[in-house]
Amino acid sequence: MTSSFLNWLPQTPMLSGREPGHTIGLRAGYYAATFPRCMSDSRPIGVFDSGIGGLTVVKALRDLLPNEKIFYLGDTARVPYGGKSASTVERYSLEIADILIEENAKIVVVACNTASSVALRKLEEHLPVPVTGVIRPGARAAIAATQNHRIGVIGTRATIKSGAYERELRSLNPDVQISSRACPLLVPLIEEGWLEDKLTDRVIARYLESLVHEGIDTLVLGCTHYPLLTEAISRAAGNAVKLVDSAHNCAAAVQELLDQQGLHAPSRNSAGLEVALTDAPDNFLRVAREALELEIGEVQLRDVLQSTSTL
């Protein structure tokens, strides 16, 4: 079953966390036929990423849906996904998503642009719960934001190579002009914690130079790490360029999904955040804690065979 018929949800995009917006991609027909609609659901929202960058999505979810439990799984043993083949990313995504299902997740949020770009359809076909990614929300927000129909997209090599944003943007507006740029150095700089550093500013300026020269007025941050560099990217892009934040738009999509499926947690639900990784956390977990102001307790260590320990 594909997601081509899943456009029945209302769509009002959201720009960099400043304007409300909703979009979604899910196996609505399958889910509705398999699970009865309920008024509330206390099970956790399952979120995964290739590493810890998806914690930007978790932060947005916590801000927007403070009553929900969240189980986050970062595949730190195999990060980054951005330089791997599509078939490998698909296999990894299915393995990680299966762990979330075993954690009783009521929905699965693919908080990774690379996995969303190449594995979302397979996840929709494979999983018994609704699935949403970050590509469609970001594309719809960009179309709503642009005034001159010139949109820039930055992301990992795999995301840019997949052409997922281009396809989604052109499905919404065939006349849009798209300039894409892979930015492979940004994730390592973020994971080192160099968020406000002259070297990071120079790298960003180098990556964005051609996009700005082409006259874009909207820039999609096509990696969930990138919201941590919003200020630096804004400096390089200039005030005339609107930034579309995939993390905030994904959170808005999750809210719409919960509304549509009656899956919101009960009003007195004991919300919380559990974080699990497939390898010991590195420096970026500290960066995420400090930059995102997330309260992260003990971090569980998982592998794809489901052995568990506590860090």
Contacts in CASP RR format, 6 or more apart in sequence:
PFRMAT RR
TARGET T0000
AUTHOR 0000-0000-0000
METHOD contacts of the structure
MODEL  1
MTSSFLNWLPQTPMLSGREPGHTIGLRAGYYAATFPRCMSDSRPIGVFDS
GIGGLTVVKALRDLLPNEKIFYLGDTARVPYGGKSASTVERYSLEIADIL
IEENAKIVVVACNTASSVALRKLEEHLPVPVTGVIRPGARAAIAATQNHR
IGVIGTRATIKSGAYERELRSLNPDVQISSRACPLLVPLIEEGWLEDKLT
DRVIARYLESLVHEGIDTLVLGCTHYPLLTEAISRAAGNAVKLVDSAHNC
AAAVQELLDQQGLHAPSRNSAGLEVALTDAPDNFLRVAREALELEIGEVQ
LRDVLQSTSTL
1 27 0 8 1.000
1 29 0 8 1.000
1 30 0 8 1.000
1 124 0 8 1.000
1 125 0 8 1.000
2 121 0 8 1.000
2 124 0 8 1.000
2 125 0 8 1.000
3 25 0 8 1.000
3 26 0 8 1.000
3 27 0 8 1.000
3 120 0 8 1.000
3 121 0 8 1.000
3 124 0 8 1.000
6 24 0 8 1.000
6 25 0 8 1.000
6 26 0 8 1.000
6 27 0 8 1.000
6 28 0 8 1.000
8 28 0 8 1.000
9 22 0 8 1.000
9 23 0 8 1.000
9 24 0 8 1.000
9 25 0 8 1.000
9 256 0 8 1.000
9 257 0 8 1.000
9 260 0 8 1.000
10 22 0 8 1.000
10 256 0 8 1.000
11 21 0 8 1.000
11 22 0 8 1.000
11 23 0 8 1.000
11 140 0 8 1.000
12 20 0 8 1.000
12 21 0 8 1.000
12 22 0 8 1.000
12 144 0 8 1.000
13 19 0 8 1.000
13 21 0 8 1.000
13 23 0 8 1.000
13 137 0 8 1.000
13 138 0 8 1.000
13 140 0 8 1.000
13 141 0 8 1.000
13 142 0 8 1.000
13 143 0 8 1.000
13 144 0 8 1.000
13 145 0 8 1.000
13 249 0 8 1.000
14 20 0 8 1.000
14 21 0 8 1.000
14 22 0 8 1.000
14 137 0 8 1.000
14 141 0 8 1.000
14 248 0 8 1.000
14 249 0 8 1.000
14 252 0 8 1.000
15 141 0 8 1.000
15 144 0 8 1.000
15 145 0 8 1.000
15 242 0 8 1.000
15 243 0 8 1.000
15 244 0 8 1.000
15 245 0 8 1.000
16 230 0 8 1.000
16 242 0 8 1.000
16 243 0 8 1.000
16 244 0 8 1.000
16 245 0 8 1.000
16 248 0 8 1.000
17 60 0 8 1.000
17 245 0 8 1.000
17 248 0 8 1.000
17 249 0 8 1.000
20 252 0 8 1.000
21 137 0 8 1.000
21 141 0 8 1.000
21 249 0 8 1.000
21 252 0 8 1.000
21 256 0 8 1.000
22 252 0 8 1.000
22 253 0 8 1.000
22 255 0 8 1.000
22 256 0 8 1.000
23 136 0 8 1.000
23 137 0 8 1.000
23 138 0 8 1.000
23 140 0 8 1.000
23 141 0 8 1.000
23 249 0 8 1.000
23 252 0 8 1.000
23 253 0 8 1.000
23 256 0 8 1.000
24 132 0 8 1.000
24 136 0 8 1.000
24 137 0 8 1.000
24 253 0 8 1.000
24 256 0 8 1.000
24 257 0 8 1.000
24 260 0 8 1.000
25 120 0 8 1.000
25 124 0 8 1.000
25 130 0 8 1.000
25 131 0 8 1.000
25 132 0 8 1.000
25 133 0 8 1.000
25 136 0 8 1.000
25 253 0 8 1.000
25 257 0 8 1.000
26 107 0 8 1.000
26 124 0 8 1.000
26 130 0 8 1.000
26 131 0 8 1.000
26 132 0 8 1.000
26 257 0 8 1.000
27 124 0 8 1.000
27 125 0 8 1.000
27 127 0 8 1.000
27 130 0 8 1.000
27 131 0 8 1.000
28 130 0 8 1.000
28 260 0 8 1.000
28 261 0 8 1.000
30 128 0 8 1.000
31 128 0 8 1.000
31 129 0 8 1.000
31 130 0 8 1.000
31 261 0 8 1.000
32 261 0 8 1.000
34 128 0 8 1.000
35 128 0 8 1.000
35 129 0 8 1.000
37 261 0 8 1.000
37 262 0 8 1.000
38 262 0 8 1.000
38 263 0 8 1.000
39 262 0 8 1.000
40 262 0 8 1.000
40 263 0 8 1.000
40 264 0 8 1.000
40 265 0 8 1.000
40 266 0 8 1.000
40 267 0 8 1.000
40 269 0 8 1.000
41 106 0 8 1.000
41 262 0 8 1.000
41 263 0 8 1.000
41 264 0 8 1.000
41 265 0 8 1.000
42 69 0 8 1.000
42 265 0 8 1.000
42 266 0 8 1.000
42 269 0 8 1.000
43 69 0 8 1.000
43 104 0 8 1.000
43 105 0 8 1.000
43 106 0 8 1.000
44 68 0 8 1.000
44 69 0 8 1.000
44 70 0 8 1.000
44 71 0 8 1.000
44 103 0 8 1.000
44 104 0 8 1.000
44 105 0 8 1.000
44 106 0 8 1.000
44 274 0 8 1.000
45 61 0 8 1.000
45 65 0 8 1.000
45 68 0 8 1.000
45 69 0 8 1.000
45 70 0 8 1.000
45 71 0 8 1.000
45 105 0 8 1.000
45 106 0 8 1.000
45 107 0 8 1.000
45 109 0 8 1.000
45 254 0 8 1.000
46 70 0 8 1.000
46 71 0 8 1.000
46 72 0 8 1.000
46 73 0 8 1.000
46 100 0 8 1.000
46 103 0 8 1.000
46 105 0 8 1.000
46 106 0 8 1.000
46 107 0 8 1.000
46 108 0 8 1.000
46 109 0 8 1.000
47 54 0 8 1.000
47 57 0 8 1.000
47 58 0 8 1.000
47 61 0 8 1.000
47 70 0 8 1.000
47 71 0 8 1.000
47 72 0 8 1.000
47 73 0 8 1.000
47 100 0 8 1.000
47 108 0 8 1.000
47 109 0 8 1.000
47 111 0 8 1.000
48 72 0 8 1.000
48 73 0 8 1.000
48 74 0 8 1.000
48 75 0 8 1.000
48 93 0 8 1.000
48 96 0 8 1.000
48 97 0 8 1.000
48 100 0 8 1.000
48 108 0 8 1.000
48 109 0 8 1.000
48 110 0 8 1.000
48 111 0 8 1.000
48 112 0 8 1.000
48 115 0 8 1.000
49 55 0 8 1.000
49 57 0 8 1.000
49 72 0 8 1.000
49 73 0 8 1.000
49 74 0 8 1.000
49 75 0 8 1.000
49 111 0 8 1.000
49 112 0 8 1.000
49 115 0 8 1.000
49 224 0 8 1.000
50 74 0 8 1.000
50 75 0 8 1.000
50 78 0 8 1.000
50 79 0 8 1.000
50 80 0 8 1.000
50 81 0 8 1.000
50 82 0 8 1.000
50 92 0 8 1.000
50 112 0 8 1.000
50 114 0 8 1.000
50 115 0 8 1.000
51 74 0 8 1.000
51 75 0 8 1.000
51 76 0 8 1.000
51 79 0 8 1.000
51 80 0 8 1.000
51 112 0 8 1.000
51 277 0 8 1.000
52 74 0 8 1.000
52 76 0 8 1.000
52 191 0 8 1.000
52 277 0 8 1.000
52 281 0 8 1.000
52 284 0 8 1.000
52 285 0 8 1.000
52 288 0 8 1.000
53 111 0 8 1.000
53 190 0 8 1.000
53 224 0 8 1.000
53 225 0 8 1.000
53 228 0 8 1.000
53 284 0 8 1.000
53 288 0 8 1.000
54 72 0 8 1.000
54 74 0 8 1.000
54 111 0 8 1.000
54 112 0 8 1.000
54 224 0 8 1.000
54 225 0 8 1.000
54 247 0 8 1.000
55 72 0 8 1.000
55 275 0 8 1.000
55 288 0 8 1.000
55 292 0 8 1.000
55 294 0 8 1.000
56 111 0 8 1.000
56 224 0 8 1.000
56 225 0 8 1.000
56 227 0 8 1.000
56 228 0 8 1.000
56 247 0 8 1.000
56 292 0 8 1.000
57 109 0 8 1.000
57 111 0 8 1.000
57 134 0 8 1.000
57 224 0 8 1.000
57 246 0 8 1.000
57 247 0 8 1.000
57 250 0 8 1.000
57 251 0 8 1.000
58 70 0 8 1.000
58 72 0 8 1.000
58 111 0 8 1.000
58 273 0 8 1.000
58 292 0 8 1.000
58 294 0 8 1.000
59 247 0 8 1.000
59 292 0 8 1.000
59 293 0 8 1.000
59 294 0 8 1.000
60 247 0 8 1.000
60 248 0 8 1.000
60 250 0 8 1.000
60 251 0 8 1.000
61 68 0 8 1.000
61 70 0 8 1.000
61 109 0 8 1.000
61 251 0 8 1.000
61 254 0 8 1.000
62 70 0 8 1.000
62 273 0 8 1.000
62 294 0 8 1.000
63 251 0 8 1.000
64 251 0 8 1.000
64 252 0 8 1.000
64 254 0 8 1.000
64 255 0 8 1.000
65 251 0 8 1.000
65 254 0 8 1.000
65 255 0 8 1.000
65 258 0 8 1.000
65 264 0 8 1.000
66 271 0 8 1.000
67 264 0 8 1.000
67 265 0 8 1.000
67 266 0 8 1.000
67 267 0 8 1.000
67 269 0 8 1.000
67 271 0 8 1.000
68 258 0 8 1.000
68 264 0 8 1.000
68 265 0 8 1.000
68 269 0 8 1.000
68 271 0 8 1.000
69 265 0 8 1.000
69 269 0 8 1.000
69 270 0 8 1.000
69 271 0 8 1.000
69 272 0 8 1.000
69 273 0 8 1.000
69 274 0 8 1.000
70 271 0 8 1.000
70 272 0 8 1.000
70 273 0 8 1.000
70 274 0 8 1.000
71 100 0 8 1.000
71 103 0 8 1.000
71 105 0 8 1.000
71 274 0 8 1.000
71 276 0 8 1.000
72 273 0 8 1.000
72 274 0 8 1.000
72 275 0 8 1.000
72 276 0 8 1.000
73 96 0 8 1.000
73 99 0 8 1.000
73 100 0 8 1.000
73 103 0 8 1.000
73 276 0 8 1.000
73 277 0 8 1.000
73 278 0 8 1.000
73 302 0 8 1.000
74 96 0 8 1.000
74 275 0 8 1.000
74 276 0 8 1.000
74 277 0 8 1.000
74 278 0 8 1.000
75 81 0 8 1.000
75 92 0 8 1.000
75 96 0 8 1.000
75 277 0 8 1.000
75 278 0 8 1.000
76 277 0 8 1.000
76 278 0 8 1.000
76 279 0 8 1.000
76 280 0 8 1.000
76 281 0 8 1.000
76 282 0 8 1.000
77 277 0 8 1.000
77 278 0 8 1.000
77 279 0 8 1.000
77 303 0 8 1.000
78 92 0 8 1.000
78 278 0 8 1.000
80 114 0 8 1.000
80 156 0 8 1.000
80 187 0 8 1.000
81 89 0 8 1.000
81 92 0 8 1.000
81 112 0 8 1.000
81 114 0 8 1.000
81 115 0 8 1.000
81 156 0 8 1.000
81 158 0 8 1.000
82 89 0 8 1.000
82 114 0 8 1.000
82 156 0 8 1.000
82 157 0 8 1.000
82 158 0 8 1.000
82 159 0 8 1.000
82 184 0 8 1.000
83 114 0 8 1.000
83 156 0 8 1.000
83 157 0 8 1.000
83 158 0 8 1.000
83 184 0 8 1.000
84 92 0 8 1.000
84 158 0 8 1.000
86 118 0 8 1.000
86 119 0 8 1.000
86 158 0 8 1.000
86 162 0 8 1.000
89 114 0 8 1.000
89 115 0 8 1.000
89 118 0 8 1.000
89 119 0 8 1.000
89 158 0 8 1.000
90 118 0 8 1.000
90 119 0 8 1.000
90 122 0 8 1.000
92 115 0 8 1.000
93 110 0 8 1.000
93 112 0 8 1.000
93 115 0 8 1.000
93 119 0 8 1.000
93 122 0 8 1.000
93 123 0 8 1.000
94 119 0 8 1.000
94 122 0 8 1.000
94 123 0 8 1.000
94 126 0 8 1.000
95 304 0 8 1.000
96 278 0 8 1.000
96 304 0 8 1.000
97 108 0 8 1.000
97 110 0 8 1.000
97 123 0 8 1.000
97 126 0 8 1.000
97 127 0 8 1.000
97 131 0 8 1.000
99 276 0 8 1.000
99 302 0 8 1.000
99 304 0 8 1.000
99 306 0 8 1.000
100 108 0 8 1.000
101 108 0 8 1.000
101 127 0 8 1.000
101 128 0 8 1.000
101 129 0 8 1.000
102 306 0 8 1.000
105 129 0 8 1.000
106 129 0 8 1.000
106 263 0 8 1.000
107 129 0 8 1.000
107 130 0 8 1.000
107 131 0 8 1.000
107 132 0 8 1.000
107 254 0 8 1.000
107 257 0 8 1.000
107 258 0 8 1.000
107 261 0 8 1.000
107 263 0 8 1.000
108 123 0 8 1.000
108 127 0 8 1.000
108 129 0 8 1.000
108 130 0 8 1.000
108 131 0 8 1.000
108 132 0 8 1.000
109 131 0 8 1.000
109 132 0 8 1.000
109 133 0 8 1.000
109 250 0 8 1.000
109 254 0 8 1.000
110 116 0 8 1.000
110 119 0 8 1.000
110 120 0 8 1.000
110 123 0 8 1.000
110 131 0 8 1.000
110 132 0 8 1.000
110 133 0 8 1.000
110 134 0 8 1.000
111 133 0 8 1.000
111 134 0 8 1.000
111 224 0 8 1.000
111 247 0 8 1.000
111 250 0 8 1.000
112 134 0 8 1.000
112 224 0 8 1.000
113 134 0 8 1.000
113 135 0 8 1.000
113 155 0 8 1.000
113 156 0 8 1.000
113 159 0 8 1.000
113 222 0 8 1.000
113 223 0 8 1.000
113 224 0 8 1.000
113 246 0 8 1.000
114 156 0 8 1.000
114 158 0 8 1.000
114 159 0 8 1.000
114 162 0 8 1.000
114 223 0 8 1.000
116 133 0 8 1.000
116 134 0 8 1.000
116 135 0 8 1.000
116 164 0 8 1.000
117 135 0 8 1.000
117 158 0 8 1.000
117 159 0 8 1.000
117 162 0 8 1.000
117 163 0 8 1.000
117 164 0 8 1.000
117 165 0 8 1.000
118 158 0 8 1.000
118 162 0 8 1.000
118 164 0 8 1.000
120 131 0 8 1.000
120 133 0 8 1.000
120 135 0 8 1.000
123 131 0 8 1.000
124 131 0 8 1.000
130 257 0 8 1.000
130 261 0 8 1.000
130 263 0 8 1.000
132 250 0 8 1.000
132 253 0 8 1.000
132 254 0 8 1.000
132 257 0 8 1.000
133 250 0 8 1.000
133 253 0 8 1.000
134 222 0 8 1.000
134 224 0 8 1.000
134 246 0 8 1.000
134 247 0 8 1.000
134 249 0 8 1.000
134 250 0 8 1.000
135 164 0 8 1.000
135 165 0 8 1.000
135 168 0 8 1.000
136 168 0 8 1.000
136 253 0 8 1.000
137 246 0 8 1.000
137 249 0 8 1.000
137 250 0 8 1.000
137 252 0 8 1.000
137 253 0 8 1.000
138 165 0 8 1.000
138 220 0 8 1.000
138 222 0 8 1.000
138 244 0 8 1.000
138 246 0 8 1.000
138 249 0 8 1.000
138 250 0 8 1.000
139 165 0 8 1.000
139 168 0 8 1.000
139 169 0 8 1.000
139 172 0 8 1.000
139 220 0 8 1.000
140 172 0 8 1.000
140 249 0 8 1.000
141 220 0 8 1.000
141 244 0 8 1.000
141 249 0 8 1.000
142 151 0 8 1.000
142 152 0 8 1.000
142 169 0 8 1.000
142 218 0 8 1.000
142 220 0 8 1.000
142 244 0 8 1.000
143 151 0 8 1.000
143 169 0 8 1.000
143 172 0 8 1.000
143 173 0 8 1.000
143 176 0 8 1.000
145 217 0 8 1.000
145 218 0 8 1.000
145 242 0 8 1.000
145 244 0 8 1.000
146 176 0 8 1.000
146 217 0 8 1.000
146 218 0 8 1.000
146 242 0 8 1.000
147 217 0 8 1.000
148 215 0 8 1.000
148 217 0 8 1.000
149 173 0 8 1.000
149 175 0 8 1.000
149 176 0 8 1.000
149 177 0 8 1.000
150 176 0 8 1.000
150 177 0 8 1.000
150 179 0 8 1.000
150 214 0 8 1.000
150 215 0 8 1.000
150 216 0 8 1.000
150 217 0 8 1.000
150 218 0 8 1.000
151 169 0 8 1.000
151 176 0 8 1.000
151 177 0 8 1.000
151 178 0 8 1.000
151 179 0 8 1.000
151 216 0 8 1.000
151 217 0 8 1.000
151 218 0 8 1.000
151 219 0 8 1.000
151 220 0 8 1.000
152 178 0 8 1.000
152 179 0 8 1.000
152 180 0 8 1.000
152 181 0 8 1.000
152 211 0 8 1.000
152 216 0 8 1.000
152 218 0 8 1.000
152 219 0 8 1.000
152 220 0 8 1.000
153 160 0 8 1.000
153 165 0 8 1.000
153 166 0 8 1.000
153 169 0 8 1.000
153 178 0 8 1.000
153 179 0 8 1.000
153 180 0 8 1.000
153 181 0 8 1.000
153 219 0 8 1.000
153 220 0 8 1.000
153 222 0 8 1.000
154 160 0 8 1.000
154 180 0 8 1.000
154 181 0 8 1.000
154 182 0 8 1.000
154 183 0 8 1.000
154 186 0 8 1.000
154 207 0 8 1.000
154 208 0 8 1.000
154 211 0 8 1.000
154 219 0 8 1.000
154 220 0 8 1.000
154 221 0 8 1.000
154 222 0 8 1.000
154 223 0 8 1.000
154 226 0 8 1.000
155 181 0 8 1.000
155 182 0 8 1.000
155 183 0 8 1.000
155 186 0 8 1.000
155 221 0 8 1.000
155 222 0 8 1.000
155 223 0 8 1.000
155 226 0 8 1.000
156 182 0 8 1.000
156 183 0 8 1.000
156 184 0 8 1.000
156 187 0 8 1.000
156 223 0 8 1.000
157 182 0 8 1.000
157 184 0 8 1.000
159 165 0 8 1.000
159 182 0 8 1.000
159 222 0 8 1.000
159 223 0 8 1.000
160 180 0 8 1.000
160 181 0 8 1.000
160 182 0 8 1.000
161 182 0 8 1.000
163 180 0 8 1.000
165 178 0 8 1.000
165 180 0 8 1.000
165 220 0 8 1.000
165 222 0 8 1.000
166 178 0 8 1.000
166 180 0 8 1.000
169 176 0 8 1.000
169 178 0 8 1.000
170 176 0 8 1.000
170 178 0 8 1.000
177 214 0 8 1.000
179 210 0 8 1.000
179 211 0 8 1.000
179 214 0 8 1.000
179 216 0 8 1.000
181 207 0 8 1.000
181 208 0 8 1.000
181 210 0 8 1.000
181 211 0 8 1.000
183 204 0 8 1.000
183 207 0 8 1.000
183 223 0 8 1.000
185 203 0 8 1.000
185 207 0 8 1.000
186 200 0 8 1.000
186 203 0 8 1.000
186 204 0 8 1.000
186 207 0 8 1.000
186 223 0 8 1.000
186 225 0 8 1.000
186 226 0 8 1.000
186 229 0 8 1.000
187 223 0 8 1.000
187 225 0 8 1.000
189 197 0 8 1.000
189 199 0 8 1.000
189 200 0 8 1.000
189 203 0 8 1.000
190 225 0 8 1.000
190 226 0 8 1.000
190 228 0 8 1.000
190 229 0 8 1.000
190 284 0 8 1.000
190 287 0 8 1.000
191 225 0 8 1.000
191 282 0 8 1.000
191 283 0 8 1.000
191 284 0 8 1.000
191 287 0 8 1.000
192 283 0 8 1.000
193 283 0 8 1.000
193 284 0 8 1.000
193 287 0 8 1.000
194 200 0 8 1.000
195 228 0 8 1.000
195 229 0 8 1.000
195 232 0 8 1.000
195 287 0 8 1.000
195 291 0 8 1.000
196 231 0 8 1.000
196 232 0 8 1.000
200 229 0 8 1.000
200 232 0 8 1.000
201 232 0 8 1.000
201 235 0 8 1.000
201 236 0 8 1.000
204 229 0 8 1.000
204 232 0 8 1.000
204 233 0 8 1.000
204 235 0 8 1.000
204 236 0 8 1.000
205 236 0 8 1.000
208 219 0 8 1.000
208 233 0 8 1.000
208 236 0 8 1.000
208 237 0 8 1.000
211 219 0 8 1.000
211 237 0 8 1.000
212 236 0 8 1.000
212 237 0 8 1.000
212 238 0 8 1.000
212 241 0 8 1.000
216 241 0 8 1.000
217 240 0 8 1.000
217 241 0 8 1.000
217 242 0 8 1.000
218 241 0 8 1.000
218 242 0 8 1.000
218 244 0 8 1.000
219 233 0 8 1.000
219 237 0 8 1.000
219 241 0 8 1.000
219 242 0 8 1.000
219 243 0 8 1.000
219 244 0 8 1.000
220 244 0 8 1.000
220 246 0 8 1.000
221 227 0 8 1.000
221 230 0 8 1.000
221 233 0 8 1.000
221 243 0 8 1.000
221 244 0 8 1.000
221 245 0 8 1.000
221 246 0 8 1.000
222 246 0 8 1.000
223 246 0 8 1.000
224 246 0 8 1.000
224 247 0 8 1.000
224 250 0 8 1.000
226 233 0 8 1.000
226 246 0 8 1.000
227 245 0 8 1.000
227 246 0 8 1.000
227 247 0 8 1.000
227 248 0 8 1.000
228 287 0 8 1.000
228 291 0 8 1.000
228 292 0 8 1.000
230 243 0 8 1.000
230 245 0 8 1.000
233 243 0 8 1.000
234 241 0 8 1.000
234 243 0 8 1.000
237 243 0 8 1.000
257 263 0 8 1.000
258 264 0 8 1.000
265 271 0 8 1.000
273 294 0 8 1.000
273 295 0 8 1.000
273 296 0 8 1.000
274 300 0 8 1.000
275 296 0 8 1.000
275 297 0 8 1.000
275 299 0 8 1.000
275 300 0 8 1.000
276 299 0 8 1.000
276 300 0 8 1.000
276 301 0 8 1.000
276 302 0 8 1.000
277 285 0 8 1.000
277 299 0 8 1.000
277 300 0 8 1.000
277 301 0 8 1.000
277 302 0 8 1.000
277 311 0 8 1.000
278 301 0 8 1.000
278 302 0 8 1.000
278 303 0 8 1.000
278 304 0 8 1.000
279 301 0 8 1.000
280 301 0 8 1.000
280 311 0 8 1.000
281 299 0 8 1.000
281 311 0 8 1.000
285 296 0 8 1.000
285 299 0 8 1.000
288 294 0 8 1.000
288 296 0 8 1.000
289 296 0 8 1.000
298 310 0 8 1.000
298 311 0 8 1.000
299 310 0 8 1.000
299 311 0 8 1.000
300 308 0 8 1.000
300 309 0 8 1.000
300 310 0 8 1.000
300 311 0 8 1.000
301 308 0 8 1.000
301 309 0 8 1.000
301 310 0 8 1.000
301 311 0 8 1.000
302 308 0 8 1.000
END
